[in-house]
Amino acid sequence: MVSFTKLFTAGLMATSALAAPVKKRSTSKRGAAYNDVSTVSAMTSSGNVAWAYNWAMSLSGDLPTGIDFVPMLWGAKDFGGWVTAIETALSSGSEYILGFNEPDIASQADMSASDAASYYMNYITPYSGKAKLISPAVSSSTNEGQGLSWFNSFMSQCSSCQITGLAVHWYGTTIDEFKTFVQQAITAASDNSLSEVWITEFALSADAGGIADQATTNAFITEAIAYLDSESAVTRYSYFMSADNYLLTNGALNTAWYEAKCEV
């Protein structure tokens, strides 16, 4: 799931000047998913965020010291600028590459599994050995041909793509639904011989446009983060998102993050 603002901003970032990312400073799994790079400073103020991404291939600004920038090839609209952007990111220290954004959804990267496999092999696999490669990020849809169903079809056609991890998104209504989906993702990754699972977007469906009820969100995040930190197969995750009305209020961390006791 992605907002119009996110899509618009990602497009701007693709054409922005490239800035040098830096190495991550901790072993924390937690990341910051952002549109505005200045918001990441608030996310890292308690020292518990190790990486960040912005649904784009360049970070467009400066991240706080010690935060690992992870570039993404969002979709076909970015193919033209990809080589310059990714080579800059890798030479500046990025260690991972994220694949396409929800290619299983018509309103997002919108690719068939076979087309995505071909594109991945052409644009991302050549950087294997220079970075670890993460799969396209699929939705949590249970419809045939979407979500993990799409992912399994993609992997059957991209078994030589040198992918090391599965990226997924989740939006739903309960913590139990979330845990069930994560376990399904872990199984899908294992079945395809992948060693990592990344949850690069997750939130309650009610919060997709901004936090609807602070207390409900706080309770969800507290349990979700404890669960993800205890699950060894999940190596990185980022809540949706680093922005006002989400994890920030007037540019500062709100209680959703603090009440989760997100210490390193």
C-alpha positions as CSV (number, residue, x, y, z in Angstrom):
1,M,0.0,0.0,0.0
2,V,1.3,3.5,-0.8
3,S,-0.1,7.0,-0.7
4,F,-0.2,9.5,-3.5
5,T,2.3,11.6,-1.5
6,K,4.7,8.7,-1.4
7,L,4.4,8.1,-5.2
8,F,4.9,11.8,-6.0
9,T,7.8,12.1,-3.6
10,A,9.4,9.0,-4.9
11,G,9.3,10.4,-8.4
12,L,11.0,13.6,-7.3
13,M,13.7,11.7,-5.4
14,A,14.5,9.7,-8.5
15,T,15.6,12.9,-10.2
16,S,17.2,14.5,-7.2
17,A,21.0,14.9,-6.5
18,L,22.5,11.8,-5.0
19,A,23.9,12.1,-1.5
20,A,26.3,9.6,0.2
21,P,24.8,7.1,2.6
22,V,26.8,5.8,5.5
23,K,27.3,2.5,7.2
24,K,24.8,1.4,9.8
25,R,25.9,1.7,13.4
26,S,23.9,-1.0,15.2
27,T,22.5,-4.5,14.7
28,S,19.0,-3.3,15.2
29,K,16.4,-4.6,12.7
30,R,14.5,-1.4,12.8
31,G,14.3,0.9,9.8
32,A,12.7,4.2,8.9
33,A,10.4,4.3,5.9
34,Y,10.3,8.0,4.9
35,N,9.3,10.5,2.2
36,D,11.1,13.5,3.9
37,V,14.7,12.6,4.9
38,S,14.7,15.2,7.6
39,T,12.2,13.1,9.6
40,V,14.7,10.3,10.1
41,S,16.6,12.3,12.7
42,A,13.6,12.1,15.0
43,M,13.3,8.4,14.4
44,T,16.9,7.9,15.4
45,S,16.9,10.2,18.4
46,S,16.8,7.2,20.7
47,G,19.4,5.3,18.8
48,N,17.3,2.4,17.7
49,V,17.1,2.7,13.9
50,A,19.8,1.2,11.8
51,W,18.6,1.7,8.2
52,A,16.2,3.7,6.1
53,Y,14.6,3.7,2.7
54,N,12.3,6.0,0.7
55,W,10.8,3.8,-2.0
56,A,13.4,5.3,-4.4
57,M,16.9,4.7,-5.7
58,S,18.5,7.8,-4.2
59,L,18.1,9.2,-0.8
60,S,17.9,12.9,-1.8
61,G,19.6,14.5,1.2
62,D,21.6,13.4,4.2
63,L,20.7,10.7,6.7
64,P,21.9,10.8,10.3
65,T,25.3,9.4,10.9
66,G,25.4,5.6,11.0
67,I,22.1,4.9,9.1
68,D,22.4,2.5,6.2
69,F,20.4,3.7,3.1
70,V,18.8,0.9,1.1
71,P,17.9,1.9,-2.5
72,M,14.9,0.5,-4.2
73,L,14.1,0.0,-7.9
74,W,10.4,1.0,-7.5
75,G,9.3,-0.1,-11.0
76,A,9.5,0.4,-14.7
77,K,9.2,4.2,-14.4
78,D,12.7,4.3,-12.9
79,F,14.6,2.0,-15.3
80,G,16.1,4.9,-17.2
81,G,18.0,6.4,-14.2
82,W,18.7,3.1,-12.5
83,V,22.3,2.4,-13.4
84,T,23.7,5.8,-12.4
85,A,21.7,5.9,-9.2
86,I,22.5,2.3,-8.0
87,E,26.2,2.6,-8.8
88,T,26.3,5.9,-6.8
89,A,24.5,4.2,-3.9
90,L,26.7,1.2,-3.9
91,S,29.9,3.2,-4.1
92,S,28.7,5.3,-1.2
93,G,28.2,2.3,1.1
94,S,24.7,0.7,0.5
95,E,24.8,-3.0,1.1
96,Y,21.4,-4.1,0.0
97,I,19.1,-3.5,-3.0
98,L,15.3,-3.7,-2.7
99,G,13.2,-4.9,-5.6
100,F,10.0,-3.6,-7.0
101,N,7.2,-2.0,-4.9
102,E,4.1,-4.2,-4.8
103,P,4.3,-5.5,-8.4
104,D,1.4,-7.7,-7.6
105,I,-0.9,-4.7,-7.3
106,A,-2.3,-2.8,-10.3
107,S,-2.0,0.6,-8.7
108,Q,1.7,0.0,-7.8
109,A,4.6,-1.4,-9.8
110,D,2.0,-3.6,-11.6
111,M,4.0,-6.5,-13.2
112,S,3.3,-10.0,-14.0
113,A,5.5,-12.5,-12.2
114,S,7.2,-13.4,-15.5
115,D,7.9,-9.8,-16.5
116,A,9.2,-9.0,-13.0
117,A,11.6,-12.0,-13.2
118,S,12.9,-10.8,-16.5
119,Y,13.3,-7.2,-15.3
120,Y,14.9,-8.3,-12.0
121,M,17.5,-10.4,-13.9
122,N,18.3,-7.5,-16.2
123,Y,18.4,-4.6,-13.8
124,I,19.2,-6.0,-10.3
125,T,20.9,-9.4,-10.5
126,P,24.0,-7.9,-12.2
127,Y,24.8,-6.2,-8.8
128,S,24.9,-9.6,-6.9
129,G,28.3,-9.7,-5.2
130,K,28.3,-6.0,-4.7
131,A,25.1,-6.0,-2.6
132,K,22.6,-8.5,-1.1
133,L,19.5,-8.6,-3.2
134,I,16.0,-8.5,-1.8
135,S,12.9,-9.6,-3.7
136,P,10.1,-7.4,-4.9
137,A,8.0,-6.3,-2.0
138,V,4.6,-8.0,-2.2
139,S,1.4,-7.2,-0.5
140,S,-0.4,-9.2,2.1
141,S,-3.3,-9.9,-0.3
142,T,-4.5,-13.5,-0.2
143,N,-6.0,-13.4,-3.7
144,E,-4.6,-15.8,-6.2
145,G,-1.9,-14.1,-8.2
146,Q,-1.2,-11.6,-5.5
147,G,0.9,-11.5,-2.3
148,L,2.8,-14.6,-1.5
149,S,1.1,-16.4,-4.4
150,W,2.7,-13.9,-6.8
151,F,6.0,-14.2,-5.0
152,N,6.1,-18.0,-5.4
153,S,5.4,-17.7,-9.1
154,F,8.0,-15.0,-9.4
155,M,10.7,-17.2,-7.7
156,S,9.9,-20.1,-9.9
157,Q,11.0,-18.0,-12.8
158,C,13.8,-16.2,-11.0
159,S,15.6,-19.0,-9.3
160,S,18.9,-17.8,-10.7
161,C,18.4,-14.2,-9.8
162,Q,20.7,-14.4,-6.8
163,I,18.0,-13.2,-4.4
164,T,18.8,-13.6,-0.7
165,G,15.7,-12.2,1.1
166,L,12.0,-11.8,0.8
167,A,10.3,-8.4,1.3
168,V,6.6,-8.2,2.2
169,H,4.1,-5.6,3.2
170,W,1.2,-6.1,5.6
171,Y,-2.0,-4.1,6.4
172,G,-4.8,-5.7,8.5
173,T,-6.8,-5.5,11.6
174,T,-5.2,-7.5,14.4
175,I,-1.9,-8.4,15.8
176,D,-2.8,-12.1,15.4
177,E,-3.4,-11.6,11.7
178,F,0.0,-9.9,11.5
179,K,1.8,-12.7,13.2
180,T,0.1,-15.3,11.0
181,F,1.1,-13.5,7.9
182,V,4.7,-13.1,9.0
183,Q,4.9,-16.8,9.7
184,Q,3.6,-17.5,6.2
185,A,6.2,-15.2,4.7
186,I,8.9,-17.0,6.7
187,T,7.7,-20.3,5.3
188,A,7.7,-18.9,1.7
189,A,11.2,-17.6,2.1
190,S,12.4,-20.9,3.5
191,D,10.7,-22.9,0.7
192,N,12.6,-20.7,-1.8
193,S,15.9,-21.0,0.0
194,L,16.0,-17.4,1.1
195,S,17.8,-16.5,4.3
196,E,16.1,-13.2,5.2
197,V,12.6,-11.8,5.6
198,W,12.1,-8.0,5.5
199,I,8.8,-6.4,6.6
200,T,9.2,-3.1,4.8
201,E,5.7,-1.7,5.4
202,F,3.3,-2.7,8.0
203,A,0.5,-1.0,9.9
204,L,-3.1,-1.4,10.9
205,S,-5.4,-0.8,7.9
206,A,-7.1,1.9,9.9
207,D,-3.8,3.8,10.1
208,A,-2.9,3.7,6.4
209,G,-3.8,7.3,6.1
210,G,-2.5,8.4,9.5
211,I,-3.1,7.1,13.0
212,A,-6.8,6.7,13.7
213,D,-6.7,5.8,17.4
214,Q,-3.5,6.4,19.3
215,A,-4.1,3.9,22.0
216,T,-5.0,1.1,19.6
217,T,-1.9,1.9,17.5
218,N,0.4,2.0,20.5
219,A,-0.8,-1.4,21.7
220,F,-0.4,-2.9,18.2
221,I,3.1,-1.5,17.7
222,T,4.3,-2.6,21.2
223,E,3.4,-6.2,20.6
224,A,4.4,-6.2,16.9
225,I,7.9,-4.9,17.6
226,A,8.5,-7.3,20.5
227,Y,7.4,-10.2,18.2
228,L,9.6,-9.1,15.2
229,D,12.6,-8.6,17.5
230,S,12.2,-12.1,18.8
231,E,11.7,-13.7,15.4
232,S,15.2,-14.6,14.1
233,A,14.0,-15.1,10.5
234,V,13.0,-11.5,10.3
235,T,16.1,-9.5,9.8
236,R,14.7,-6.0,9.1
237,Y,11.4,-4.2,9.4
238,S,10.0,-0.7,9.0
239,Y,6.7,0.6,10.3
240,F,4.6,2.8,8.0
241,M,5.9,5.4,8.4
242,S,8.3,8.2,9.4
243,A,6.0,11.1,9.0
244,D,3.7,13.5,10.9
245,N,0.3,11.9,11.8
246,Y,2.1,8.5,11.8
247,L,5.1,7.9,14.0
248,L,5.7,11.6,14.4
249,T,3.6,14.5,15.8
250,N,4.8,18.0,14.9
251,G,8.1,16.5,13.8
252,A,8.8,14.7,17.0
253,L,8.3,11.0,18.0
254,N,4.9,10.4,19.4
255,T,3.8,7.8,22.0
256,A,3.4,5.1,19.4
257,W,7.2,4.7,19.2
258,Y,8.0,5.5,22.9
259,E,5.4,3.3,24.4
260,A,6.7,0.4,22.4
261,K,9.9,0.7,24.5
262,C,12.0,0.7,21.4
263,E,15.4,0.5,23.0
264,V,18.4,-1.0,21.1
